[in-house]
């Protein structure tokens, strides 16, 4: 049974490396412990029980803790401040073709779900990389 559990651990490790989402790491750990249990007893029910129960306990007790510790904090950049700002269209924008807008004194490539002509006033609704998603500014 030792080799079966070793193959399970190797397979789960490969899955964990491919997904990089902390999906099977707890069962990799419980599989390693089950390898030691298989050296002590040949009873498959004990081995399977150890693997399953220990994997679930590790999952329930450590997943949220590890996700908090390993989560990447997205830092806001100065560029994010253009969201919500007003600007003007400098190159027309269509639903299928990006155009250009001037916001905060800078020219940006812009996308929109509506047709916008040169000179239209716009508002930035979100930023996607270096492209702005804009909409026609609503008169206040």
N, CA, C and O atoms as a GROMACS GRO file, in nm:
protein
  560
    1UNK      N    1   0.083  -0.120   0.000
    1UNK     CA    2   0.000   0.000   0.000
    1UNK      C    3   0.086   0.126   0.000
    1UNK      O    4   0.041   0.232  -0.042
    2UNK      N    5   0.209   0.114   0.047
    2UNK     CA    6   0.301   0.227   0.052
    2UNK      C    7   0.310   0.296  -0.084
    2UNK      O    8   0.304   0.418  -0.092
    3UNK      N    9   0.327   0.217  -0.190
    3UNK     CA   10   0.346   0.273  -0.324
    3UNK      C   11   0.219   0.338  -0.378
    3UNK      O   12   0.226   0.436  -0.453
    4UNK      N   13   0.105   0.287  -0.341
    4UNK     CA   14  -0.022   0.349  -0.383
    4UNK      C   15  -0.033   0.488  -0.323
    4UNK      O   16  -0.066   0.584  -0.393
    5UNK      N   17  -0.005   0.500  -0.192
    5UNK     CA   18  -0.013   0.631  -0.127
    5UNK      C   19   0.095   0.726  -0.179
    5UNK      O   20   0.072   0.846  -0.188
    6UNK      N   21   0.209   0.672  -0.212
    6UNK     CA   22   0.315   0.754  -0.271
    6UNK      C   23   0.269   0.810  -0.406
    6UNK      O   24   0.294   0.927  -0.436
    7UNK      N   25   0.204   0.728  -0.487
    7UNK     CA   26   0.152   0.775  -0.616
    7UNK      C   27   0.043   0.880  -0.596
    7UNK      O   28   0.035   0.977  -0.671
    8UNK      N   29  -0.042   0.860  -0.495
    8UNK     CA   30  -0.147   0.959  -0.464
    8UNK      C   31  -0.083   1.092  -0.428
    8UNK      O   32  -0.127   1.197  -0.476
    9UNK      N   33   0.018   1.090  -0.345
    9UNK     CA   34   0.088   1.213  -0.304
    9UNK      C   35   0.152   1.281  -0.425
    9UNK      O   36   0.142   1.403  -0.440
   10UNK      N   37   0.217   1.203  -0.509
   10UNK     CA   38   0.282   1.261  -0.628
   10UNK      C   39   0.177   1.322  -0.721
   10UNK      O   40   0.196   1.433  -0.771
   11UNK      N   41   0.067   1.252  -0.745
   11UNK     CA   42  -0.040   1.302  -0.831
   11UNK      C   43  -0.100   1.431  -0.775
   11UNK      O   44  -0.119   1.528  -0.848
   12UNK      N   45  -0.130   1.432  -0.646
   12UNK     CA   46  -0.188   1.552  -0.583
   12UNK      C   47  -0.089   1.669  -0.584
   12UNK      O   48  -0.129   1.784  -0.597
   13UNK      N   49   0.039   1.639  -0.570
   13UNK     CA   50   0.141   1.744  -0.577
   13UNK      C   51   0.145   1.806  -0.715
   13UNK      O   52   0.157   1.927  -0.729
   14UNK      N   53   0.136   1.723  -0.817
   14UNK     CA   54   0.134   1.773  -0.955
   14UNK      C   55   0.011   1.861  -0.976
   14UNK      O   56   0.020   1.968  -1.037
   15UNK      N   57  -0.104   1.818  -0.927
   15UNK     CA   58  -0.226   1.898  -0.939
   15UNK      C   59  -0.208   2.032  -0.868
   15UNK      O   60  -0.248   2.136  -0.921
   16UNK      N   61  -0.149   2.031  -0.750
   16UNK     CA   62  -0.127   2.155  -0.675
   16UNK      C   63  -0.034   2.249  -0.749
   16UNK      O   64  -0.057   2.370  -0.752
   17UNK      N   65   0.072   2.195  -0.808
   17UNK     CA   66   0.167   2.279  -0.881
   17UNK      C   67   0.101   2.340  -1.004
   17UNK      O   68   0.126   2.456  -1.038
   18UNK      N   69   0.018   2.264  -1.071
   18UNK     CA   70  -0.049   2.313  -1.192
   18UNK      C   71  -0.152   2.420  -1.157
   18UNK      O   72  -0.162   2.521  -1.227
   19UNK      N   73  -0.229   2.400  -1.052
   19UNK     CA   74  -0.338   2.493  -1.020
   19UNK      C   75  -0.292   2.613  -0.939
   19UNK      O   76  -0.348   2.721  -0.954
   20UNK      N   77  -0.193   2.598  -0.855
   20UNK     CA   78  -0.139   2.705  -0.770
   20UNK      C   79  -0.251   2.778  -0.696
   20UNK      O   80  -0.249   2.901  -0.685
   21UNK      N   81  -0.348   2.705  -0.647
   21UNK     CA   82  -0.462   2.766  -0.580
   21UNK      C   83  -0.490   2.708  -0.443
   21UNK      O   84  -0.600   2.725  -0.390
   22UNK      N   85  -0.394   2.642  -0.384
   22UNK     CA   86  -0.414   2.573  -0.257
   22UNK      C   87  -0.538   2.483  -0.263
   22UNK      O   88  -0.626   2.491  -0.177
   23UNK      N   89  -0.542   2.399  -0.364
   23UNK     CA   90  -0.657   2.311  -0.380
   23UNK      C   91  -0.635   2.173  -0.319
   23UNK      O   92  -0.727   2.115  -0.261
   24UNK      N   93  -0.516   2.120  -0.332
   24UNK     CA   94  -0.493   1.982  -0.285
   24UNK      C   95  -0.380   1.971  -0.182
   24UNK      O   96  -0.345   1.861  -0.142
   25UNK      N   97  -0.325   2.083  -0.141
   25UNK     CA   98  -0.209   2.078  -0.051
   25UNK      C   99  -0.240   2.004   0.080
   25UNK      O  100  -0.154   1.934   0.134
   26UNK      N  101  -0.363   2.019   0.130
   26UNK     CA  102  -0.399   1.953   0.256
   26UNK      C  103  -0.402   1.801   0.239
   26UNK      O  104  -0.368   1.727   0.331
   27UNK      N  105  -0.443   1.756   0.121
   27UNK     CA  106  -0.447   1.613   0.098
   27UNK      C  107  -0.309   1.558   0.064
   27UNK      O  108  -0.283   1.439   0.082
   28UNK      N  109  -0.220   1.644   0.015
   28UNK     CA  110  -0.080   1.602  -0.002
   28UNK      C  111  -0.021   1.574   0.136
   28UNK      O  112   0.045   1.472   0.156
   29UNK      N  113  -0.046   1.665   0.230
   29UNK     CA  114   0.005   1.647   0.367
   29UNK      C  115  -0.057   1.523   0.431
   29UNK      O  116   0.014   1.442   0.491
   30UNK      N  117  -0.190   1.508   0.417
   30UNK     CA  118  -0.252   1.389   0.477
   30UNK      C  119  -0.205   1.262   0.407
   30UNK      O  120  -0.198   1.156   0.470
   31UNK      N  121  -0.173   1.269   0.279
   31UNK     CA  122  -0.119   1.153   0.207
   31UNK      C  123   0.019   1.114   0.257
   31UNK      O  124   0.050   0.995   0.268
   32UNK      N  125   0.102   1.214   0.287
   32UNK     CA  126   0.235   1.185   0.343
   32UNK      C  127   0.221   1.115   0.478
   32UNK      O  128   0.292   1.018   0.505
   33UNK      N  129   0.132   1.165   0.560
   33UNK     CA  130   0.111   1.100   0.691
   33UNK      C  131   0.054   0.960   0.672
   33UNK      O  132   0.089   0.868   0.746
   34UNK      N  133  -0.034   0.943   0.572
   34UNK     CA  134  -0.091   0.812   0.545
   34UNK      C  135   0.016   0.713   0.498
   34UNK      O  136   0.004   0.593   0.522
   35UNK      N  137   0.119   0.762   0.432
   35UNK     CA  138   0.230   0.674   0.393
   35UNK      C  139   0.292   0.612   0.518
   35UNK      O  140   0.321   0.492   0.521
   36UNK      N  141   0.312   0.693   0.621
   36UNK     CA  142   0.367   0.640   0.747
   36UNK      C  143   0.269   0.545   0.814
   36UNK      O  144   0.311   0.444   0.871
   37UNK      N  145   0.140   0.576   0.807
   37UNK     CA  146   0.039   0.485   0.864
   37UNK      C  147   0.041   0.352   0.789
   37UNK      O  148   0.022   0.247   0.850
   38UNK      N  149   0.064   0.355   0.657
   38UNK     CA  150   0.067   0.230   0.580
   38UNK      C  151   0.186   0.143   0.617
   38UNK      O  152   0.183   0.022   0.594
   39UNK      N  153   0.290   0.203   0.674
   39UNK     CA  154   0.404   0.124   0.720
   39UNK      C  155   0.374   0.054   0.852
   39UNK      O  156   0.436  -0.047   0.887
   40UNK      N  157   0.277   0.109   0.925
   40UNK     CA  158   0.241   0.052   1.055
   40UNK      C  159   0.132  -0.054   1.042
   40UNK      O  160   0.138  -0.158   1.108
   41UNK      N  161   0.033  -0.029   0.955
   41UNK     CA  162  -0.079  -0.122   0.942
   41UNK      C  163  -0.110  -0.146   0.795
   41UNK      O  164  -0.093  -0.058   0.710
   42UNK      N  165  -0.157  -0.268   0.766
   42UNK     CA  166  -0.198  -0.302   0.630
   42UNK      C  167  -0.348  -0.281   0.609
   42UNK      O  168  -0.399  -0.306   0.500
   43UNK      N  169  -0.418  -0.236   0.711
   43UNK     CA  170  -0.562  -0.217   0.704
   43UNK      C  171  -0.593  -0.094   0.618
   43UNK      O  172  -0.565   0.019   0.657
   44UNK      N  173  -0.650  -0.120   0.499
   44UNK     CA  174  -0.680  -0.011   0.406
   44UNK      C  175  -0.784   0.085   0.462
   44UNK      O  176  -0.777   0.205   0.433
   45UNK      N  177  -0.878   0.037   0.538
   45UNK     CA  178  -0.981   0.123   0.596
   45UNK      C  179  -0.918   0.227   0.689
   45UNK      O  180  -0.957   0.344   0.684
   46UNK      N  181  -0.821   0.188   0.773
   46UNK     CA  182  -0.751   0.283   0.860
   46UNK      C  183  -0.674   0.386   0.776
   46UNK      O  184  -0.673   0.505   0.806
   47UNK      N  185  -0.609   0.337   0.672
   47UNK     CA  186  -0.531   0.426   0.588
   47UNK      C  187  -0.621   0.528   0.517
   47UNK      O  188  -0.592   0.648   0.516
   48UNK      N  189  -0.729   0.480   0.458
   48UNK     CA  190  -0.821   0.569   0.389
   48UNK      C  191  -0.887   0.667   0.487
   48UNK      O  192  -0.904   0.784   0.455
   49UNK      N  193  -0.921   0.618   0.603
   49UNK     CA  194  -0.980   0.704   0.706
   49UNK      C  195  -0.882   0.813   0.748
   49UNK      O  196  -0.920   0.930   0.762
   50UNK      N  197  -0.757   0.775   0.769
   50UNK     CA  198  -0.654   0.873   0.806
   50UNK      C  199  -0.640   0.978   0.697
   50UNK      O  200  -0.638   1.098   0.726
   51UNK      N  201  -0.630   0.934   0.573
   51UNK     CA  202  -0.614   1.025   0.460
   51UNK      C  203  -0.732   1.122   0.450
   51UNK      O  204  -0.712   1.243   0.437
   52UNK      N  205  -0.853   1.070   0.456
   52UNK     CA  206  -0.972   1.152   0.438
   52UNK      C  207  -0.996   1.247   0.554
   52UNK      O  208  -1.011   1.367   0.535
   53UNK      N  209  -0.999   1.192   0.676
   53UNK     CA  210  -1.029   1.274   0.794
   53UNK      C  211  -0.921   1.379   0.815
   53UNK      O  212  -0.953   1.495   0.839
   54UNK      N  213  -0.796   1.342   0.806
   54UNK     CA  214  -0.688   1.437   0.827
   54UNK      C  215  -0.689   1.545   0.718
   54UNK      O  216  -0.666   1.663   0.747
   55UNK      N  217  -0.714   1.507   0.594
   55UNK     CA  218  -0.721   1.604   0.484
   55UNK      C  219  -0.832   1.706   0.507
   55UNK      O  220  -0.812   1.826   0.487
   56UNK      N  221  -0.949   1.660   0.548
   56UNK     CA  222  -1.062   1.750   0.574
   56UNK      C  223  -1.033   1.840   0.694
   56UNK      O  224  -1.062   1.959   0.689
   57UNK      N  225  -0.977   1.784   0.800
   57UNK     CA  226  -0.944   1.866   0.918
   57UNK      C  227  -0.842   1.974   0.881
   57UNK      O  228  -0.859   2.090   0.918
   58UNK      N  229  -0.739   1.937   0.808
   58UNK     CA  230  -0.639   2.037   0.766
   58UNK      C  231  -0.702   2.144   0.677
   58UNK      O  232  -0.673   2.262   0.690
   59UNK      N  233  -0.789   2.102   0.588
   59UNK     CA  234  -0.857   2.196   0.499
   59UNK      C  235  -0.940   2.295   0.578
   59UNK      O  236  -0.930   2.416   0.556
   60UNK      N  237  -1.022   2.246   0.668
   60UNK     CA  238  -1.111   2.332   0.745
   60UNK      C  239  -1.039   2.423   0.844
   60UNK      O  240  -1.084   2.535   0.869
   61UNK      N  241  -0.928   2.376   0.898
   61UNK     CA  242  -0.861   2.455   1.002
   61UNK      C  243  -0.756   2.551   0.950
   61UNK      O  244  -0.722   2.648   1.019
   62UNK      N  245  -0.703   2.528   0.832
   62UNK     CA  246  -0.593   2.613   0.787
   62UNK      C  247  -0.617   2.691   0.659
   62UNK      O  248  -0.539   2.782   0.629
   63UNK      N  249  -0.720   2.661   0.583
   63UNK     CA  250  -0.739   2.726   0.453
   63UNK      C  251  -0.756   2.877   0.466
   63UNK      O  252  -0.686   2.953   0.399
   64UNK      N  253  -0.849   2.922   0.550
   64UNK     CA  254  -0.872   3.067   0.560
   64UNK      C  255  -0.749   3.139   0.614
   64UNK      O  256  -0.718   3.250   0.571
   65UNK      N  257  -0.680   3.077   0.709
   65UNK     CA  258  -0.558   3.137   0.765
   65UNK      C  259  -0.452   3.154   0.657
   65UNK      O  260  -0.393   3.261   0.645
   66UNK      N  261  -0.428   3.049   0.578
   66UNK     CA  262  -0.327   3.056   0.473
   66UNK      C  263  -0.365   3.152   0.362
   66UNK      O  264  -0.279   3.222   0.308
   67UNK      N  265  -0.493   3.156   0.326
   67UNK     CA  266  -0.535   3.247   0.219
   67UNK      C  267  -0.516   3.392   0.261
   67UNK      O  268  -0.480   3.476   0.177
   68UNK      N  269  -0.538   3.424   0.386
   68UNK     CA  270  -0.515   3.560   0.434
   68UNK      C  271  -0.367   3.594   0.429
   68UNK      O  272  -0.330   3.705   0.390
   69UNK      N  273  -0.282   3.500   0.466
   69UNK     CA  274  -0.138   3.522   0.469
   69UNK      C  275  -0.076   3.528   0.330
   69UNK      O  276   0.021   3.600   0.308
   70UNK      N  277  -0.132   3.453   0.236
   70UNK     CA  278  -0.074   3.444   0.103
   70UNK      C  279  -0.140   3.533   0.000
   70UNK      O  280  -0.096   3.537  -0.115
   71UNK      N  281  -0.247   3.604   0.038
   71UNK     CA  282  -0.316   3.688  -0.061
   71UNK      C  283  -0.229   3.806  -0.099
   71UNK      O  284  -0.159   3.865  -0.016
   72UNK      N  285  -0.235   3.840  -0.225
   72UNK     CA  286  -0.157   3.950  -0.278
   72UNK      C  287  -0.238   4.078  -0.264
   72UNK      O  288  -0.353   4.085  -0.308
   73UNK      N  289  -0.179   4.177  -0.202
   73UNK     CA  290  -0.247   4.304  -0.184
   73UNK      C  291  -0.225   4.388  -0.308
   73UNK      O  292  -0.112   4.416  -0.347
   74UNK      N  293  -0.335   4.430  -0.369
   74UNK     CA  294  -0.325   4.512  -0.488
   74UNK      C  295  -0.308   4.657  -0.443
   74UNK      O  296  -0.393   4.715  -0.376
   75UNK      N  297  -0.196   4.713  -0.482
   75UNK     CA  298  -0.169   4.851  -0.446
   75UNK      C  299  -0.223   4.944  -0.553
   75UNK      O  300  -0.201   4.923  -0.672
   76UNK      N  301  -0.293   5.046  -0.508
   76UNK     CA  302  -0.346   5.144  -0.602
   76UNK      C  303  -0.230   5.228  -0.655
   76UNK      O  304  -0.137   5.261  -0.583
   77UNK      N  305  -0.239   5.261  -0.781
   77UNK     CA  306  -0.138   5.347  -0.842
   77UNK      C  307  -0.197   5.484  -0.864
   77UNK      O  308  -0.318   5.504  -0.851
   78UNK      N  309  -0.112   5.579  -0.897
   78UNK     CA  310  -0.161   5.713  -0.928
   78UNK      C  311  -0.252   5.713  -1.050
   78UNK      O  312  -0.337   5.801  -1.063
   79UNK      N  313  -0.234   5.616  -1.138
   79UNK     CA  314  -0.316   5.610  -1.259
   79UNK      C  315  -0.461   5.581  -1.226
   79UNK      O  316  -0.551   5.623  -1.299
   80UNK      N  317  -0.487   5.507  -1.117
   80UNK     CA  318  -0.624   5.473  -1.080
   80UNK      C  319  -0.707   5.596  -1.049
   80UNK      O  320  -0.830   5.589  -1.050
   81UNK      N  321  -0.643   5.707  -1.021
   81UNK     CA  322  -0.718   5.826  -0.981
   81UNK      C  323  -0.798   5.885  -1.096
   81UNK      O  324  -0.888   5.966  -1.072
   82UNK      N  325  -0.770   5.846  -1.221
   82UNK     CA  326  -0.846   5.900  -1.333
   82UNK      C  327  -0.988   5.843  -1.340
   82UNK      O  328  -1.074   5.899  -1.408
   83UNK      N  329  -1.012   5.731  -1.271
   83UNK     CA  330  -1.147   5.674  -1.270
   83UNK      C  331  -1.239   5.775  -1.201
   83UNK      O  332  -1.213   5.820  -1.090
   84UNK      N  333  -1.347   5.808  -1.270
   84UNK     CA  334  -1.441   5.907  -1.220
   84UNK      C  335  -1.417   6.047  -1.274
   84UNK      O  336  -1.504   6.134  -1.263
   85UNK      N  337  -1.301   6.069  -1.334
   85UNK     CA  338  -1.270   6.202  -1.389
   85UNK      C  339  -1.343   6.223  -1.522
   85UNK      O  340  -1.384   6.128  -1.589
   86UNK      N  341  -1.358   6.350  -1.556
   86UNK     CA  342  -1.418   6.388  -1.683
   86UNK      C  343  -1.308   6.415  -1.784
   86UNK      O  344  -1.194   6.445  -1.747
   87UNK      N  345  -1.343   6.406  -1.912
   87UNK     CA  346  -1.248   6.435  -2.018
   87UNK      C  347  -1.321   6.467  -2.146
   87UNK      O  348  -1.442   6.487  -2.147
   88UNK      N  349  -1.246   6.471  -2.255
   88UNK     CA  350  -1.302   6.503  -2.385
   88UNK      C  351  -1.246   6.405  -2.489
   88UNK      O  352  -1.131   6.364  -2.482
   89UNK      N  353  -1.332   6.368  -2.585
   89UNK     CA  354  -1.292   6.277  -2.692
   89UNK      C  355  -1.207   6.353  -2.792
   89UNK      O  356  -1.247   6.459  -2.840
   90UNK      N  357  -1.089   6.300  -2.825
   90UNK     CA  358  -1.003   6.362  -2.925
   90UNK      C  359  -1.003   6.285  -3.056
   90UNK      O  360  -0.984   6.343  -3.162
   91UNK      N  361  -1.024   6.154  -3.049
   91UNK     CA  362  -1.041   6.070  -3.168
   91UNK      C  363  -1.169   5.990  -3.145
   91UNK      O  364  -1.182   5.925  -3.042
   92UNK      N  365  -1.265   5.994  -3.239
   92UNK     CA  366  -1.394   5.928  -3.219
   92UNK      C  367  -1.382   5.781  -3.176
   92UNK      O  368  -1.288   5.710  -3.212
   93UNK      N  369  -1.481   5.740  -3.097
   93UNK     CA  370  -1.486   5.604  -3.044
   93UNK      C  371  -1.614   5.539  -3.092
   93UNK      O  372  -1.721   5.599  -3.085
   94UNK      N  373  -1.603   5.414  -3.141
   94UNK     CA  374  -1.723   5.338  -3.177
   94UNK      C  375  -1.728   5.213  -3.090
   94UNK      O  376  -1.634   5.185  -3.016
   95UNK      N  377  -1.837   5.140  -3.100
   95UNK     CA  378  -1.850   5.018  -3.020
   95UNK      C  379  -1.745   4.914  -3.057
   95UNK      O  380  -1.707   4.832  -2.974
   96UNK      N  381  -1.698   4.918  -3.182
   96UNK     CA  382  -1.602   4.819  -3.230
   96UNK      C  383  -1.461   4.872  -3.240
   96UNK      O  384  -1.367   4.794  -3.259
   97UNK      N  385  -1.443   5.004  -3.229
   97UNK     CA  386  -1.312   5.065  -3.251
   97UNK      C  387  -1.277   5.156  -3.134
   97UNK      O  388  -1.356   5.240  -3.094
   98UNK      N  389  -1.157   5.138  -3.081
   98UNK     CA  390  -1.114   5.228  -2.974
   98UNK      C  391  -1.082   5.365  -3.032
   98UNK      O  392  -1.058   5.379  -3.152
   99UNK      N  393  -1.084   5.463  -2.946
   99UNK     CA  394  -1.051   5.599  -2.986
   99UNK      C  395  -0.954   5.658  -2.886
   99UNK      O  396  -0.876   5.586  -2.823
  100UNK      N  397  -0.959   5.790  -2.871
  100UNK     CA  398  -0.867   5.855  -2.781
  100UNK      C  399  -0.941   5.965  -2.705
  100UNK      O  400  -1.027   6.034  -2.759
  101UNK      N  401  -0.905   5.979  -2.578
  101UNK     CA  402  -0.964   6.084  -2.494
  101UNK      C  403  -0.852   6.158  -2.422
  101UNK      O  404  -0.742   6.107  -2.404
  102UNK      N  405  -0.885   6.280  -2.382
  102UNK     CA  406  -0.791   6.358  -2.302
  102UNK      C  407  -0.852   6.371  -2.163
  102UNK      O  408  -0.959   6.429  -2.144
  103UNK      N  409  -0.779   6.315  -2.065
  103UNK     CA  410  -0.823   6.319  -1.926
  103UNK      C  411  -0.705   6.364  -1.842
  103UNK      O  412  -0.594   6.312  -1.856
  104UNK      N  413  -0.729   6.460  -1.755
  104UNK     CA  414  -0.624   6.509  -1.665
  104UNK      C  415  -0.501   6.556  -1.744
  104UNK      O  416  -0.387   6.540  -1.698
  105UNK      N  417  -0.525   6.614  -1.862
  105UNK     CA  418  -0.416   6.668  -1.942
  105UNK      C  419  -0.336   6.564  -2.018
  105UNK      O  420  -0.236   6.598  -2.082
  106UNK      N  421  -0.378   6.438  -2.013
  106UNK     CA  422  -0.305   6.331  -2.082
  106UNK      C  423  -0.396   6.262  -2.182
  106UNK      O  424  -0.517   6.254  -2.163
  107UNK      N  425  -0.336   6.211  -2.290
  107UNK     CA  426  -0.411   6.138  -2.391
  107UNK      C  427  -0.411   5.989  -2.357
  107UNK      O  428  -0.308   5.931  -2.322
  108UNK      N  429  -0.530   5.928  -2.369
  108UNK     CA  430  -0.548   5.787  -2.337
  108UNK      C  431  -0.622   5.717  -2.450
  108UNK      O  432  -0.708   5.777  -2.515
  109UNK      N  433  -0.589   5.590  -2.472
  109UNK     CA  434  -0.672   5.507  -2.558
  109UNK      C  435  -0.797   5.474  -2.479
  109UNK      O  436  -0.790   5.442  -2.360
  110UNK      N  437  -0.912   5.482  -2.546
  110UNK     CA  438  -1.038   5.463  -2.474
  110UNK      C  439  -1.133   5.372  -2.550
  110UNK      O  440  -1.132   5.366  -2.673
  111UNK      N  441  -1.215   5.301  -2.474
  111UNK     CA  442  -1.319   5.213  -2.527
  111UNK      C  443  -1.453   5.258  -2.469
  111UNK      O  444  -1.458   5.315  -2.360
  112UNK      N  445  -1.560   5.232  -2.544
  112UNK     CA  446  -1.692   5.268  -2.494
  112UNK      C  447  -1.796   5.175  -2.554
  112UNK      O  448  -1.774   5.116  -2.659
  113UNK      N  449  -1.909   5.162  -2.486
  113UNK     CA  450  -2.021   5.084  -2.537
  113UNK      C  451  -2.115   5.169  -2.621
  113UNK      O  452  -2.220   5.122  -2.665
  114UNK      N  453  -2.077   5.295  -2.642
  114UNK     CA  454  -2.160   5.385  -2.721
  114UNK      C  455  -2.073   5.462  -2.819
  114UNK      O  456  -1.952   5.472  -2.802
  115UNK      N  457  -2.136   5.516  -2.921
  115UNK     CA  458  -2.066   5.596  -3.021
  115UNK      C  459  -2.035   5.734  -2.962
  115UNK      O  460  -2.124   5.801  -2.910
  116UNK      N  461  -1.908   5.774  -2.968
  116UNK     CA  462  -1.868   5.904  -2.918
  116UNK      C  463  -1.792   5.979  -3.026
  116UNK      O  464  -1.703   5.924  -3.091
  117UNK      N  465  -1.828   6.103  -3.045
  117UNK     CA  466  -1.766   6.187  -3.149
  117UNK      C  467  -1.660   6.276  -3.088
  117UNK      O  468  -1.656   6.296  -2.966
  118UNK      N  469  -1.574   6.329  -3.174
  118UNK     CA  470  -1.470   6.422  -3.131
  118UNK      C  471  -1.538   6.542  -3.064
  118UNK      O  472  -1.632   6.600  -3.116
  119UNK      N  473  -1.486   6.577  -2.946
  119UNK     CA  474  -1.540   6.690  -2.872
  119UNK      C  475  -1.643   6.652  -2.767
  119UNK      O  476  -1.676   6.733  -2.681
  120UNK      N  477  -1.695   6.528  -2.772
  120UNK     CA  478  -1.792   6.484  -2.670
  120UNK      C  479  -1.725   6.482  -2.532
  120UNK      O  480  -1.609   6.443  -2.519
  121UNK      N  481  -1.800   6.523  -2.432
  121UNK     CA  482  -1.750   6.515  -2.294
  121UNK      C  483  -1.777   6.375  -2.243
  121UNK      O  484  -1.884   6.318  -2.265
  122UNK      N  485  -1.677   6.318  -2.174
  122UNK     CA  486  -1.688   6.180  -2.126
  122UNK      C  487  -1.654   6.174  -1.977
  122UNK      O  488  -1.601   6.269  -1.918
  123UNK      N  489  -1.688   6.058  -1.918
  123UNK     CA  490  -1.647   6.029  -1.781
  123UNK      C  491  -1.582   5.891  -1.781
  123UNK      O  492  -1.633   5.798  -1.845
  124UNK      N  493  -1.472   5.877  -1.711
  124UNK     CA  494  -1.401   5.749  -1.703
  124UNK      C  495  -1.474   5.660  -1.604
  124UNK      O  496  -1.496   5.699  -1.490
  125UNK      N  497  -1.514   5.540  -1.649
  125UNK     CA  498  -1.585   5.448  -1.559
  125UNK      C  499  -1.495   5.337  -1.504
  125UNK      O  500  -1.520   5.286  -1.395
  126UNK      N  501  -1.391   5.301  -1.578
  126UNK     CA  502  -1.294   5.206  -1.524
  126UNK      C  503  -1.168   5.208  -1.609
  126UNK      O  504  -1.166   5.262  -1.720
  127UNK      N  505  -1.064   5.148  -1.554
  127UNK     CA  506  -0.936   5.142  -1.622
  127UNK      C  507  -0.899   4.995  -1.642
  127UNK      O  508  -0.906   4.916  -1.548
  128UNK      N  509  -0.859   4.960  -1.762
  128UNK     CA  510  -0.820   4.822  -1.793
  128UNK      C  511  -0.682   4.827  -1.855
  128UNK      O  512  -0.667   4.850  -1.975
  129UNK      N  513  -0.580   4.805  -1.772
  129UNK     CA  514  -0.442   4.818  -1.819
  129UNK      C  515  -0.413   4.964  -1.846
  129UNK      O  516  -0.416   5.047  -1.754
  130UNK      N  517  -0.385   4.997  -1.973
  130UNK     CA  518  -0.360   5.137  -2.010
  130UNK      C  519  -0.475   5.193  -2.092
  130UNK      O  520  -0.462   5.301  -2.150
  131UNK      N  521  -0.586   5.122  -2.098
  131UNK     CA  522  -0.703   5.170  -2.172
  131UNK      C  523  -0.811   5.211  -2.073
  131UNK      O  524  -0.832   5.147  -1.969
  132UNK      N  525  -0.878   5.319  -2.108
  132UNK     CA  526  -0.988   5.367  -2.024
  132UNK      C  527  -1.121   5.324  -2.085
  132UNK      O  528  -1.137   5.325  -2.207
  133UNK      N  529  -1.214   5.285  -2.000
  133UNK     CA  530  -1.351   5.260  -2.042
  133UNK      C  531  -1.428   5.384  -2.003
  133UNK      O  532  -1.428   5.425  -1.887
  134UNK      N  533  -1.495   5.444  -2.102
  134UNK     CA  534  -1.560   5.572  -2.078
  134UNK      C  535  -1.706   5.566  -2.121
  134UNK      O  536  -1.748   5.477  -2.194
  135UNK      N  537  -1.781   5.664  -2.073
  135UNK     CA  538  -1.920   5.683  -2.117
  135UNK      C  539  -1.942   5.832  -2.137
  135UNK      O  540  -1.869   5.915  -2.083
  136UNK      N  541  -2.044   5.862  -2.214
  136UNK     CA  542  -2.077   6.002  -2.238
  136UNK      C  543  -2.115   6.066  -2.106
  136UNK      O  544  -2.193   6.010  -2.028
  137UNK      N  545  -2.060   6.182  -2.081
  137UNK     CA  546  -2.087   6.249  -1.954
  137UNK      C  547  -2.231   6.296  -1.950
  137UNK      O  548  -2.284   6.353  -2.046
  138UNK      N  549  -2.294   6.269  -1.836
  138UNK     CA  550  -2.432   6.311  -1.816
  138UNK      C  551  -2.429   6.456  -1.768
  138UNK      O  552  -2.356   6.490  -1.675
  139UNK      N  553  -2.508   6.541  -1.833
  139UNK     CA  554  -2.513   6.683  -1.796
  139UNK      C  555  -2.569   6.696  -1.656
  139UNK      O  556  -2.668   6.634  -1.621
  140UNK      N  557  -2.502   6.780  -1.576
  140UNK     CA  558  -2.542   6.795  -1.435
  140UNK      C  559  -2.632   6.913  -1.416
  140UNK      O  560  -2.675   6.941  -1.304
   0.00000   0.00000   0.00000
